[in-house]
Amino acid sequence: MKTKIFFFLTLLIITISCNKSEEVTISPNTNGNYTGIFERNGNSSNVQLNLINGSFNGQSAIQKFPALCNGTYLISGNTITFDSNCAWTADFDWTLILNGQWNYNMNGNVLILTKSNGDKYTLTQQ
């Protein structure tokens, strides 16, 4: 009797394991040079952002709007977390620094980055 129960439980576990599908998320290749716009509260600026193997650098047409420099980034799921390596002066709003966690959506060659405060980058890969 114990053998039959053991056999049944083993078969049940194998069946459940085989039916369980694991969802695999593959991040699109974000490596490249991008140009586009940054938007905040109805104001915008032309920007350039380069994302290469976990490192970034960029510049804006308007100084410190947004504040782009260089640093590293990490992609996890549908978020990109930026870590700016630059020293910044205290004479502007530091929430304009490309830093911290951003949601991203890659559609073809268009990369859209959005932050919880409403900031948005709309970038086209060159």
C-alpha positions in Angstrom: 0.0 0.0 0.0 2.8 2.4 0.9 4.5 1.7 -2.5 1.3 2.6 -4.4 0.9 5.9 -2.5 4.5 6.8 -3.0 4.2 5.9 -6.7 1.0 8.0 -7.0 2.5 11.0 -5.3 5.7 10.8 -7.4 3.6 10.6 -10.6 1.5 13.6 -9.4 4.5 15.7 -8.7 6.1 14.9 -12.1 2.8 15.7 -13.9 2.4 19.0 -12.1 6.1 19.9 -12.8 5.7 19.1 -16.5 2.6 21.2 -16.9 4.0 24.2 -15.2 5.3 26.6 -17.8 7.9 29.1 -16.9 7.6 32.6 -18.4 10.9 33.8 -19.7 11.3 37.5 -20.3 14.0 38.6 -22.8 15.0 42.2 -22.7 15.3 43.8 -26.1 18.8 44.9 -27.1 19.0 48.5 -25.9 22.6 49.0 -26.9 23.0 52.0 -29.2 23.0 55.7 -29.7 19.7 57.5 -29.2 18.4 61.0 -30.0 15.0 62.4 -29.0 13.3 64.6 -26.4 13.0 64.8 -22.7 9.7 66.1 -21.3 8.6 67.4 -17.9 5.5 69.4 -17.1 5.0 70.7 -20.7 8.7 71.7 -21.1 11.0 69.7 -23.4 14.6 69.5 -24.5 16.4 67.7 -27.3 18.7 65.0 -25.9 21.3 62.4 -26.9 21.7 59.2 -24.9 24.2 56.4 -25.5 23.6 53.0 -23.9 26.5 50.5 -24.3 26.8 47.3 -22.3 25.7 48.7 -19.0 27.3 52.1 -19.4 25.6 55.3 -20.4 26.5 58.9 -21.4 24.4 61.7 -22.7 23.9 65.4 -23.2 21.0 67.8 -23.5 20.5 70.9 -25.6 19.5 72.8 -22.5 22.1 72.7 -19.7 20.9 70.5 -16.8 17.4 70.0 -18.4 17.7 67.1 -18.0 21.0 66.6 -16.3 22.9 64.0 -18.3 26.4 62.9 -17.8 27.7 59.3 -17.6 27.3 56.3 -15.4 26.0 52.8 -15.4 22.6 51.2 -15.9 21.0 47.8 -15.2 17.9 46.3 -16.9 15.6 44.1 -14.9 12.2 43.2 -16.3 10.6 46.4 -17.7 12.8 48.8 -15.7 16.1 50.4 -16.2 18.0 51.6 -13.1 20.5 54.4 -13.8 23.4 55.3 -11.5 25.0 58.6 -12.4 28.8 58.8 -11.8 29.0 62.6 -12.0 29.4 65.2 -9.3 26.7 67.8 -9.5 26.5 71.3 -8.2 23.6 72.4 -5.9 22.2 75.1 -8.2 19.4 73.1 -9.9 16.7 70.5 -9.3 18.5 67.2 -8.8 15.4 65.3 -9.8 16.5 66.2 -13.4 19.5 64.0 -13.1 19.2 60.7 -15.1 19.4 58.5 -12.0 17.3 55.8 -10.3 14.6 53.6 -11.6 12.7 54.2 -14.9 10.1 52.1 -16.7 11.0 51.4 -20.3 9.3 50.3 -23.5 11.2 49.4 -26.6 9.1 49.4 -29.8 11.2 48.8 -32.9 13.9 51.4 -32.7 12.0 53.7 -30.3 12.9 53.6 -26.6 10.5 55.3 -24.2 11.6 55.9 -20.6 9.1 57.1 -18.0 9.5 57.9 -14.3 6.9 57.9 -11.6 7.0 61.7 -11.4 5.9 62.0 -15.0 9.3 62.6 -16.7 9.5 61.1 -20.1 12.3 60.4 -22.7 11.2 59.5 -26.2 14.3 58.3 -28.0 15.0 56.9 -31.5 17.9 54.6 -32.0 20.3 55.9 -34.6 
